[in-house]
Amino acid sequence: MTAMKVVALAPVLLVVAACGGGSTKADEQPARPAAGAPIPSGGLSVSEAIASDVAGPLAVRGYVIAREDEYRLCEAILESDPPQCGEPSLRIEGPPRDELETLTDHEAQVSLLGEVADSTIRVSETST
């Protein structure tokens, strides 16, 4: 089994544990994955993320492919030389090109956390 690379993208919320019983305050935010932490089950597939109507960042898993002058998160890799993006796919916006280049291992899936809209995943911060 190929090891899954995980990239957590987006602002990280700090959650302070309350002392005492199991009560929660109304203003506490739910825990989100910390930067660089594994995302349980790897997130949504690209097609699930495109179909989702959930507002806010989504964890989306796929393969990163450099296509012409852009990077895409692809649901599958086509067996061609060079490997090509199997559709559906999302254009990746946000991280610097050098960070995306490190994710282009065509045998390893990655998970990106970002806003999905208009066939694009927009990420705001990258940690490896």
Secondary structure, DSSP 8 states (H G I E B T S, - for coil): ----EE-B-S--------SSSS---TT-------TT---GGG-B-HHHHHH----S-EEEEEEEEEETTEEEEEEEEESSSS-EEEEEEEEEESS-HHHHHTT--TTS-EEEEEEEETTEEE-S--B-
